[in-house]
Amino acid sequence: MTATLEEIHRDPAILDRAITRGESLEIVAAGVVAATMVPRAKPAEPDFLARAQRIWGAAPAGKPLSELVAEGRD
């Protein structure tokens, strides 16, 4: 999306529309692209399983949690 400074001054909602759509916005001044507004990348979701496997390995040592719970109920 491209907009001139004059267009943005007349209609600031241009910025809002670009942000809402996740689009880049080139701002043109005197016929030349003066700035480019680029949306931020979304942060990656943490991979909790991979982290746990790095810390404790594929199968942690000891009894499974279900077995410990069953023993606690006796």
C-alpha positions in Angstrom: 0.0 0.0 0.0 1.3 3.5 -0.8 0.2 6.9 0.5 1.5 10.4 0.3 2.1 12.5 3.4 -0.8 14.7 2.2 -3.2 11.8 2.0 -2.2 10.7 5.5 -2.7 14.2 6.9 -6.2 14.3 5.3 -7.2 10.8 6.3 -5.1 9.4 9.2 -7.3 6.2 9.1 -5.0 5.1 6.2 -2.5 4.1 8.8 -5.1 2.3 10.8 -6.3 0.3 7.8 -2.7 -0.7 6.9 -2.1 -1.9 10.5 -5.3 -3.8 10.7 -4.6 -5.6 7.4 -1.0 -6.3 8.4 0.2 -4.6 5.3 3.4 -2.6 4.6 2.8 1.1 3.9 5.1 3.1 1.8 4.9 6.8 2.6 5.7 9.0 -0.3 7.0 12.6 0.0 7.8 14.8 -3.0 7.3 11.8 -5.3 9.9 9.7 -3.5 9.4 6.9 -1.0 10.4 8.5 2.2 9.6 5.7 4.7 8.2 2.2 4.8 6.0 1.1 7.7 6.3 -2.7 8.1 4.3 -4.8 10.5 6.2 -6.6 13.2 6.6 -10.3 12.9 4.4 -12.3 15.3 6.5 -13.9 18.1 6.8 -17.6 17.8 4.8 -19.8 20.2 7.1 -21.6 22.7 7.6 -25.3 22.1 7.2 -26.6 25.6 7.5 -30.2 24.7 10.9 -29.7 23.0 12.1 -27.6 25.9 11.1 -30.4 28.4 12.8 -33.0 26.2 16.0 -30.9 26.2 16.0 -30.7 30.0 14.8 -34.2 31.0 15.3 -36.2 27.8 12.7 -38.1 25.9 11.5 -40.0 29.0 12.2 -38.6 32.4 13.6 -41.0 35.0 11.3 -42.4 37.7 7.7 -43.5 37.9 5.1 -42.0 35.6 2.9 -39.3 37.2 -0.2 -41.5 36.9 1.4 -44.2 39.0 2.5 -41.7 41.7 -1.1 -40.3 41.8 -2.5 -43.9 42.1 -0.1 -44.6 45.0 -1.1 -41.4 46.7 -4.7 -42.5 46.7 -4.0 -45.8 48.5 
